[in-house]
Amino acid sequence: MDQNKPSMLVPAAIGGAFLGVTSALPLIGALNCACCILVIGGGVLASFFYIRNYPKALPPVSYGDGALLGVLTGLIGAAVWIAVGIPLQLLQARFLGGGMMGRGIPEDVLNDPEMPAWVREFLEGLFQGGGLSLIMVLALVISALTTSLVFATIGSIIGVAMFGQRTKLPPPPIGPGGPVRVDTPPSSTAPPVIPGPGEPPPPPPPLNV
């Protein structure tokens, strides 16, 4: 990475905190059902803050920079999502008796005679006494990490396309002695000749017939 470019850590932290907290909230997080809009929004937000402080003297932000910013945003967002989402699920199950962990697996699903035995054992292992098992923790971690990395990267690239394409004037041509000065072309009309003291006046210009 160019040392003159600003750090991506702060913009990625802002975008990651946004997508992690909003995705972990029980009602607001349901918006992710619409193409993971909250996760994409976190990536766009990270690009906005990164480009806002980007030096104008540098070349425009590339899509590769946007992808790298999206990966960093996704990693931070997944960590926030897991750190906030699991305690919220535990509180919801304990005090409200609801949520994914509080409901557990319905009995009619477990008693389905057509369900293979290994599937039934796997589903029963997801929940243990209304709590959160190791399998469920791993499932939440993998889901949050995969979703954040993929869609935060997409959001950051979208943010670069929205905010990062600045129009710049081309640099002046470089000659042997440095930058070449580009002047306006000389006029086709010659300036009038003023005679000096004691000199005869210049002849009149020829007439075009």
Backbone as CSV, one residue per row, in Angstrom:
resi,resn,N_x,N_y,N_z,CA_x,CA_y,CA_z,C_x,C_y,C_z
1,MET,0.839,-1.192,0.000,0.000,0.000,0.000,0.876,1.245,0.000
2,ASP,0.474,2.289,-0.741,1.208,3.536,-0.781,1.210,4.168,0.596
3,GLN,2.412,4.580,1.048,2.518,5.181,2.366,1.847,6.538,2.440
4,ASN,1.631,7.192,1.289,0.980,8.494,1.286,-0.536,8.380,1.427
5,LYS,-1.087,7.199,1.240,-2.528,7.034,1.357,-2.941,7.014,2.824
6,PRO,-4.135,7.531,3.136,-4.585,7.516,4.538,-4.872,6.101,5.012
7,SER,-4.898,5.943,6.319,-5.155,4.631,6.906,-6.608,4.218,6.685
8,MET,-6.811,2.929,6.456,-8.154,2.394,6.277,-8.787,1.936,7.580
9,LEU,-8.024,1.968,8.676,-8.507,1.375,9.917,-9.717,2.113,10.487
10,VAL,-9.642,3.429,10.550,-10.753,4.193,11.134,-12.018,4.095,10.270
11,PRO,-11.955,4.303,8.941,-13.171,4.124,8.145,-13.731,2.708,8.227
12,ALA,-12.850,1.700,8.245,-13.317,0.320,8.353,-13.971,0.070,9.703
13,ALA,-13.437,0.688,10.760,-14.044,0.524,12.082,-15.429,1.154,12.132
14,ILE,-15.586,2.308,11.480,-16.906,2.963,11.462,-17.909,2.100,10.701
15,GLY,-17.527,1.663,9.496,-18.432,0.818,8.722,-18.688,-0.519,9.377
16,GLY,-17.653,-1.121,9.979,-17.825,-2.404,10.640,-18.714,-2.307,11.863
17,ALA,-18.559,-1.227,12.635,-19.422,-1.043,13.805,-20.878,-0.865,13.381
18,PHE,-21.090,-0.139,12.287,-22.460,0.058,11.805,-23.098,-1.259,11.400
19,LEU,-22.406,-2.025,10.556,-23.019,-3.261,10.069,-23.120,-4.303,11.170
20,GLY,-22.167,-4.314,12.109,-22.202,-5.306,13.176,-23.321,-5.074,14.167
21,VAL,-23.481,-3.819,14.601,-24.515,-3.508,15.592,-25.904,-3.626,14.990
22,THR,-26.103,-3.049,13.823,-27.437,-3.088,13.215,-27.848,-4.509,12.823
23,SER,-26.891,-5.313,12.390,-27.223,-6.686,12.015,-27.537,-7.548,13.223
24,ALA,-26.972,-7.200,14.388,-27.207,-7.995,15.589,-28.520,-7.658,16.279
25,LEU,-29.076,-6.473,16.027,-30.328,-6.091,16.677,-31.470,-6.952,16.144
26,PRO,-32.365,-7.410,17.016,-33.391,-8.383,16.590,-34.289,-7.890,15.461
27,LEU,-34.816,-6.663,15.558,-35.757,-6.186,14.541,-35.054,-5.531,13.366
28,ILE,-34.088,-4.671,13.666,-33.385,-3.986,12.576,-32.585,-4.972,11.744
29,GLY,-32.027,-5.984,12.380,-31.238,-6.962,11.637,-32.015,-7.723,10.592
30,ALA,-33.355,-7.727,10.718,-34.172,-8.406,9.707,-34.074,-7.740,8.348
31,LEU,-33.596,-6.494,8.299,-33.424,-5.826,7.004,-32.380,-6.512,6.138
32,ASN,-31.516,-7.298,6.747,-30.525,-8.033,5.964,-31.159,-9.093,5.080
33,CYS,-32.414,-9.403,5.330,-33.106,-10.335,4.422,-33.235,-9.755,3.027
34,ALA,-33.177,-8.426,2.908,-33.230,-7.764,1.598,-31.804,-7.577,1.094
35,CYS,-31.215,-8.640,0.589,-29.885,-8.622,-0.037,-28.807,-8.092,0.901
36,CYS,-28.922,-8.393,2.203,-27.908,-7.981,3.187,-27.634,-6.480,3.092
37,ILE,-28.707,-5.703,3.087,-28.586,-4.266,2.846,-27.789,-3.571,3.939
38,LEU,-27.887,-4.052,5.180,-27.138,-3.414,6.269,-25.644,-3.652,6.130
39,VAL,-25.269,-4.844,5.713,-23.843,-5.157,5.536,-23.277,-4.362,4.362
40,ILE,-24.021,-4.300,3.272,-23.589,-3.489,2.129,-23.483,-2.026,2.526
41,GLY,-24.448,-1.550,3.324,-24.398,-0.170,3.784,-23.174,0.120,4.626
42,GLY,-22.721,-0.848,5.425,-21.493,-0.662,6.181,-20.281,-0.485,5.281
43,GLY,-20.227,-1.256,4.189,-19.129,-1.092,3.238,-19.167,0.252,2.530
44,VAL,-20.363,0.703,2.135,-20.497,2.018,1.497,-20.095,3.120,2.471
45,LEU,-20.501,2.989,3.732,-20.148,3.988,4.738,-18.640,4.054,4.950
46,ALA,-17.981,2.909,4.959,-16.522,2.905,5.104,-15.847,3.607,3.925
47,SER,-16.323,3.381,2.718,-15.758,4.050,1.542,-15.968,5.559,1.608
48,PHE,-17.126,5.974,2.080,-17.415,7.413,2.173,-16.422,8.104,3.093
49,PHE,-16.193,7.554,4.282,-15.274,8.189,5.223,-13.828,8.084,4.758
50,TYR,-13.494,7.021,4.049,-12.128,6.891,3.545,-11.854,7.908,2.451
51,ILE,-12.788,8.067,1.535,-12.579,8.976,0.404,-12.697,10.428,0.847
52,ARG,-13.470,10.689,1.894,-13.626,12.066,2.362,-12.300,12.663,2.815
53,ASN,-11.441,11.862,3.415,-10.134,12.331,3.879,-9.000,11.950,2.933
54,TYR,-9.331,11.531,1.739,-8.310,11.094,0.788,-7.661,12.316,0.139
55,PRO,-6.313,12.399,0.104,-5.644,13.574,-0.486,-5.974,13.711,-1.974
56,LYS,-6.293,14.931,-2.368,-6.631,15.172,-3.773,-5.420,15.095,-4.682
57,ALA,-4.225,15.232,-4.124,-3.018,15.162,-4.950,-2.718,13.753,-5.425
58,LEU,-3.290,12.740,-4.769,-3.039,11.353,-5.151,-4.000,10.929,-6.257
59,PRO,-3.653,9.861,-6.980,-4.592,9.333,-7.974,-5.898,8.894,-7.308
60,PRO,-6.988,8.841,-8.070,-8.275,8.441,-7.480,-8.204,7.061,-6.842
61,VAL,-9.091,6.831,-5.885,-9.160,5.546,-5.200,-9.544,4.465,-6.208
62,SER,-8.816,3.378,-6.223,-9.080,2.292,-7.164,-10.073,1.304,-6.563
63,TYR,-10.600,0.443,-7.419,-11.510,-0.601,-6.946,-10.761,-1.639,-6.110
64,GLY,-9.475,-1.798,-6.352,-8.689,-2.671,-5.492,-8.597,-2.134,-4.075
65,ASP,-8.436,-0.809,-3.952,-8.466,-0.200,-2.619,-9.822,-0.412,-1.959
66,GLY,-10.886,-0.285,-2.755,-12.223,-0.511,-2.207,-12.418,-1.939,-1.735
67,ALA,-11.889,-2.905,-2.484,-12.015,-4.298,-2.066,-11.243,-4.563,-0.781
68,LEU,-10.032,-3.998,-0.683,-9.240,-4.174,0.541,-9.937,-3.531,1.736
69,LEU,-10.503,-2.356,1.524,-11.255,-1.693,2.592,-12.468,-2.519,2.990
70,GLY,-13.122,-3.151,2.015,-14.285,-3.974,2.314,-13.936,-5.209,3.131
71,VAL,-12.797,-5.824,2.829,-12.372,-6.995,3.610,-12.114,-6.599,5.060
72,LEU,-11.418,-5.484,5.254,-11.142,-5.022,6.615,-12.435,-4.653,7.338
73,THR,-13.349,-4.000,6.622,-14.640,-3.660,7.221,-15.423,-4.914,7.582
74,GLY,-15.377,-5.921,6.728,-16.092,-7.162,7.008,-15.546,-7.890,8.221
75,LEU,-14.223,-7.902,8.377,-13.629,-8.567,9.540,-14.052,-7.874,10.839
76,ILE,-13.978,-6.540,10.842,-14.385,-5.808,12.041,-15.882,-5.963,12.278
77,GLY,-16.670,-5.895,11.209,-18.117,-6.036,11.359,-18.523,-7.398,11.871
78,ALA,-17.849,-8.448,11.412,-18.176,-9.790,11.905,-17.867,-9.925,13.387
79,ALA,-16.742,-9.346,13.822,-16.396,-9.408,15.243,-17.427,-8.671,16.093
80,VAL,-17.857,-7.493,15.624,-18.877,-6.737,16.361,-20.205,-7.480,16.344
81,TRP,-20.561,-8.043,15.195,-21.814,-8.788,15.059,-21.873,-9.937,16.059
82,ILE,-20.794,-10.700,16.151,-20.765,-11.840,17.075,-20.774,-11.371,18.523
83,ALA,-19.969,-10.334,18.824,-19.870,-9.861,20.200,-21.177,-9.270,20.709
84,VAL,-21.961,-8.666,19.812,-23.234,-8.058,20.224,-24.385,-9.038,20.076
85,GLY,-24.378,-9.836,19.022,-25.525,-10.694,18.726,-25.724,-11.835,19.710
86,ILE,-24.642,-12.492,20.116,-24.788,-13.628,21.036,-25.331,-13.194,22.402
87,PRO,-24.796,-12.127,23.031,-25.407,-11.694,24.298,-26.864,-11.269,24.150
88,LEU,-27.213,-10.633,23.033,-28.609,-10.240,22.843,-29.516,-11.461,22.734
89,GLN,-29.048,-12.492,22.060,-29.842,-13.712,21.961,-30.007,-14.369,23.335
90,LEU,-28.961,-14.360,24.139,-29.056,-14.933,25.472,-30.037,-14.156,26.350
91,LEU,-29.981,-12.817,26.281,-30.912,-12.001,27.064,-32.342,-12.191,26.602
92,GLN,-32.527,-12.283,25.293,-33.879,-12.471,24.772,-34.444,-13.817,25.194
93,ALA,-33.613,-14.845,25.186,-34.089,-16.163,25.586,-34.361,-16.235,27.087
94,ARG,-33.560,-15.513,27.866,-33.701,-15.594,29.333,-34.897,-14.807,29.845
95,PHE,-35.055,-13.568,29.363,-36.060,-12.677,29.933,-37.360,-12.645,29.133
96,LEU,-37.276,-12.893,27.828,-38.479,-12.835,27.001,-38.953,-14.212,26.585
97,GLY,-38.129,-15.206,26.758,-38.522,-16.556,26.362,-38.690,-16.712,24.874
98,GLY,-38.069,-15.851,24.108,-38.205,-15.929,22.653,-36.850,-15.995,22.010
99,GLY,-36.819,-15.628,20.769,-35.571,-15.669,20.039,-35.272,-17.063,19.532
100,MET,-34.216,-17.139,18.785,-33.852,-18.405,18.165,-33.508,-19.456,19.208
101,MET,-32.807,-19.069,20.274,-32.390,-20.044,21.270,-33.509,-20.386,22.230
102,GLY,-34.402,-19.433,22.494,-35.470,-19.701,23.432,-36.512,-20.657,22.882
103,ARG,-36.719,-20.601,21.573,-37.751,-21.453,20.984,-37.285,-22.894,20.848
104,GLY,-36.013,-23.084,20.557,-35.520,-24.437,20.371,-36.064,-25.050,19.088
105,ILE,-36.002,-26.363,19.002,-36.472,-27.081,17.822,-37.901,-27.561,18.085
106,PRO,-38.855,-27.276,17.208,-40.232,-27.762,17.417,-40.286,-29.284,17.472
107,GLU,-41.183,-29.775,18.340,-41.297,-31.222,18.523,-41.781,-31.922,17.261
108,ASP,-42.668,-31.275,16.507,-43.175,-31.939,15.303,-42.086,-32.129,14.264
109,VAL,-41.087,-31.246,14.290,-39.965,-31.408,13.362,-39.086,-32.575,13.792
110,LEU,-38.800,-32.652,15.088,-37.940,-33.726,15.568,-38.614,-35.094,15.463
111,ASN,-39.937,-35.138,15.562,-40.664,-36.406,15.521,-41.067,-36.825,14.115
112,ASP,-40.589,-36.133,13.125,-40.919,-36.495,11.742,-40.300,-37.862,11.425
113,PRO,-41.109,-38.876,11.087,-40.548,-40.220,10.841,-39.665,-40.294,9.604
114,GLU,-39.827,-39.355,8.673,-39.016,-39.380,7.464,-37.660,-38.712,7.651
115,MET,-37.422,-38.107,8.808,-36.152,-37.435,9.029,-35.075,-38.470,9.366
116,PRO,-33.925,-38.423,8.704,-32.834,-39.354,9.040,-32.361,-39.131,10.479
117,ALA,-31.829,-40.198,11.070,-31.408,-40.135,12.466,-30.276,-39.143,12.666
118,TRP,-29.338,-39.062,11.700,-28.206,-38.152,11.880,-28.640,-36.696,11.806
119,VAL,-29.683,-36.406,11.009,-30.200,-35.039,10.955,-30.869,-34.674,12.267
120,ARG,-31.635,-35.630,12.854,-32.300,-35.375,14.132,-31.261,-35.125,15.235
121,GLU,-30.202,-35.896,15.249,-29.168,-35.715,16.265,-28.453,-34.373,16.095
122,PHE,-28.259,-33.974,14.844,-27.617,-32.680,14.609,-28.491,-31.530,15.096
123,LEU,-29.795,-31.590,14.791,-30.694,-30.531,15.222,-30.817,-30.481,16.741
124,GLU,-30.855,-31.636,17.371,-30.928,-31.645,18.832,-29.652,-31.094,19.457
125,GLY,-28.537,-31.275,18.765,-27.276,-30.766,19.296,-27.124,-29.262,19.176
126,LEU,-27.942,-28.627,18.301,-27.855,-27.185,18.168,-28.272,-26.481,19.446
127,PHE,-29.277,-27.007,20.134,-29.805,-26.382,21.336,-29.682,-27.351,22.498
128,GLN,-29.262,-26.825,23.597,-29.125,-27.637,24.797,-29.810,-26.898,25.943
129,GLY,-31.007,-27.336,26.293,-31.741,-26.704,27.375,-32.093,-25.266,27.119
130,GLY,-32.399,-24.925,25.868,-32.735,-23.543,25.547,-31.525,-22.634,25.465
131,GLY,-30.338,-23.190,25.651,-29.140,-22.382,25.580,-28.477,-22.495,24.230
132,LEU,-27.233,-22.075,24.185,-26.486,-22.033,22.938,-25.376,-23.064,22.993
133,SER,-25.384,-24.004,22.060,-24.372,-25.046,22.041,-23.159,-24.594,21.246
134,LEU,-22.116,-25.398,21.301,-20.892,-25.086,20.565,-21.142,-25.100,19.065
135,ILE,-21.995,-26.015,18.613,-22.303,-26.076,17.184,-22.982,-24.802,16.719
136,MET,-23.922,-24.287,17.532,-24.617,-23.068,17.161,-23.672,-21.870,17.165
137,VAL,-22.743,-21.829,18.116,-21.763,-20.741,18.145,-20.913,-20.756,16.875
138,LEU,-20.458,-21.928,16.492,-19.662,-22.036,15.266,-20.478,-21.645,14.040
139,ALA,-21.751,-22.034,14.025,-22.608,-21.663,12.894,-22.781,-20.154,12.816
140,LEU,-22.983,-19.496,13.957,-23.130,-18.044,13.971,-21.840,-17.351,13.537
141,VAL,-20.708,-17.853,13.996,-19.426,-17.245,13.634,-19.177,-17.364,12.132
142,ILE,-19.397,-18.560,11.588,-19.159,-18.770,10.153,-20.124,-17.935,9.317
143,SER,-21.383,-17.884,9.731,-22.375,-17.115,8.984,-22.053,-15.631,8.999
144,ALA,-21.728,-15.092,10.188,-21.423,-13.665,10.290,-20.158,-13.317,9.521
145,LEU,-19.134,-14.154,9.613,-17.871,-13.874,8.941,-18.031,-13.914,7.427
146,THR,-18.711,-14.947,6.918,-18.881,-15.068,5.469,-19.732,-13.934,4.918
147,THR,-20.854,-13.663,5.569,-21.742,-12.610,5.091,-21.053,-11.248,5.120
148,SER,-20.336,-10.951,6.193,-19.683,-9.650,6.320,-18.591,-9.469,5.282
149,LEU,-17.764,-10.488,5.085,-16.669,-10.355,4.131,-17.176,-10.139,2.708
150,VAL,-18.155,-10.927,2.310,-18.632,-10.856,0.922,-19.362,-9.549,0.659
151,PHE,-20.347,-9.232,1.484,-21.216,-8.097,1.171,-20.609,-6.766,1.592
152,ALA,-19.745,-6.740,2.599,-19.043,-5.496,2.912,-18.072,-5.130,1.798
153,THR,-17.436,-6.128,1.188,-16.555,-5.855,0.047,-17.356,-5.308,-1.132
154,ILE,-18.504,-5.892,-1.393,-19.362,-5.375,-2.459,-19.773,-3.931,-2.160
155,GLY,-20.135,-3.662,-0.908,-20.535,-2.311,-0.543,-19.409,-1.306,-0.684
156,SER,-18.193,-1.683,-0.321,-17.067,-0.762,-0.449,-16.760,-0.453,-1.911
157,ILE,-16.860,-1.452,-2.763,-16.637,-1.211,-4.198,-17.719,-0.301,-4.747
158,ILE,-18.956,-0.500,-4.325,-20.035,0.411,-4.732,-19.747,1.828,-4.240
159,GLY,-19.246,1.944,-3.005,-18.906,3.259,-2.478,-17.814,3.947,-3.277
160,VAL,-16.814,3.199,-3.738,-15.768,3.779,-4.576,-16.361,4.282,-5.888
161,ALA,-17.276,3.507,-6.467,-17.920,3.940,-7.706,-18.766,5.188,-7.490
162,MET,-19.339,5.338,-6.307,-20.203,6.486,-6.033,-19.413,7.738,-5.667
163,PHE,-18.364,7.595,-4.855,-17.687,8.756,-4.288,-16.253,8.940,-4.764
164,GLY,-15.660,7.938,-5.384,-14.222,7.982,-5.594,-13.748,8.398,-6.957
165,GLN,-14.620,8.540,-7.941,-14.172,8.881,-9.284,-14.166,10.394,-9.442
166,ARG,-12.992,10.992,-9.232,-12.852,12.431,-9.357,-12.239,12.770,-10.710
167,THR,-12.674,13.883,-11.299,-12.139,14.343,-12.575,-10.900,15.183,-12.318
168,LYS,-9.822,14.850,-12.992,-8.562,15.567,-12.814,-8.066,16.068,-14.157
169,LEU,-7.410,17.255,-14.128,-6.806,17.776,-15.336,-5.536,17.003,-15.641
170,PRO,-5.252,16.746,-16.931,-4.023,16.012,-17.253,-2.799,16.854,-16.914
171,PRO,-1.709,16.239,-16.497,-0.495,17.006,-16.166,0.110,17.612,-17.424
172,PRO,0.846,18.735,-17.289,1.463,19.355,-18.475,2.559,18.467,-19.032
173,PRO,2.801,18.557,-20.348,3.872,17.729,-20.940,5.233,18.132,-20.386
174,ILE,6.111,17.148,-20.263,7.450,17.348,-19.710,8.444,17.383,-20.850
175,GLY,9.196,18.491,-20.947,10.228,18.623,-21.957,11.605,18.389,-21.381
176,PRO,12.656,18.597,-22.181,14.023,18.390,-21.667,14.359,19.310,-20.493
177,GLY,13.845,20.531,-20.499,14.151,21.473,-19.435,13.083,21.582,-18.381
178,GLY,12.116,20.665,-18.358,11.039,20.745,-17.375,9.695,20.812,-18.069
179,PRO,8.659,21.190,-17.342,7.321,21.272,-17.939,7.287,22.265,-19.087
180,VAL,6.629,21.896,-20.156,6.500,22.731,-21.335,5.305,23.651,-21.151
181,ARG,5.530,24.940,-21.348,4.445,25.911,-21.228,3.629,25.903,-22.506
182,VAL,2.344,25.686,-22.319,1.440,25.664,-23.464,0.760,27.019,-23.556
183,ASP,1.118,27.799,-24.580,0.537,29.125,-24.787,-0.449,29.084,-25.925
184,THR,-1.168,30.162,-26.065,-2.098,30.284,-27.184,-1.325,30.476,-28.469
185,PRO,-1.807,29.963,-29.568,-1.077,30.118,-30.842,-0.960,31.586,-31.222
186,PRO,0.178,31.934,-31.845,0.365,33.351,-32.220,-0.659,33.784,-33.254
187,SER,-0.945,35.059,-33.233,-1.921,35.613,-34.169,-1.315,35.660,-35.563
188,SER,-2.160,35.474,-36.564,-1.691,35.518,-37.959,-1.438,36.934,-38.433
189,THR,-1.906,37.955,-37.728,-1.704,39.347,-38.128,-0.430,39.870,-37.495
190,ALA,0.512,40.330,-38.320,1.788,40.842,-37.827,1.566,42.192,-37.174
191,PRO,2.296,42.510,-36.092,2.142,43.832,-35.462,2.666,44.928,-36.367
192,PRO,2.117,46.118,-36.247,2.593,47.229,-37.111,4.029,47.610,-36.776
193,VAL,4.778,48.019,-37.836,6.172,48.435,-37.707,6.210,49.937,-37.489
194,ILE,6.811,50.364,-36.396,6.935,51.795,-36.091,8.333,52.240,-36.478
195,PRO,8.472,53.174,-37.425,9.826,53.615,-37.841,10.511,54.398,-36.732
196,GLY,11.833,54.300,-36.711,12.612,55.051,-35.746,12.868,56.462,-36.221
197,PRO,13.565,57.254,-35.443,13.859,58.647,-35.850,14.738,58.682,-37.090
198,GLY,14.354,59.474,-38.106,15.131,59.626,-39.332,14.941,58.523,-40.330
199,GLU,14.130,57.532,-40.040,13.904,56.449,-40.991,12.662,56.744,-41.817
200,PRO,12.704,56.316,-43.088,11.506,56.545,-43.932,10.368,55.671,-43.466
201,PRO,9.185,56.108,-43.681,8.028,55.287,-43.274,7.976,53.998,-44.077
202,PRO,7.467,52.952,-43.491,7.401,51.674,-44.216,6.390,51.761,-45.348
203,PRO,6.625,50.993,-46.404,5.670,51.022,-47.528,4.319,50.459,-47.069
204,PRO,3.262,50.907,-47.701,1.918,50.388,-47.339,1.787,48.927,-47.743
205,PRO,0.993,48.190,-47.004,0.809,46.764,-47.346,0.140,46.640,-48.698
206,PRO,0.471,45.570,-49.430,-0.165,45.381,-50.748,-1.641,45.138,-50.608
207,LEU,-2.358,45.642,-51.616,-3.793,45.453,-51.629,-4.137,44.149,-52.330
208,ASN,-5.025,43.411,-51.718,-5.471,42.148,-52.327,-6.559,42.467,-53.331
209,VAL,-6.301,42.106,-54.604,-7.278,42.359,-55.671,-8.139,41.131,-55.853
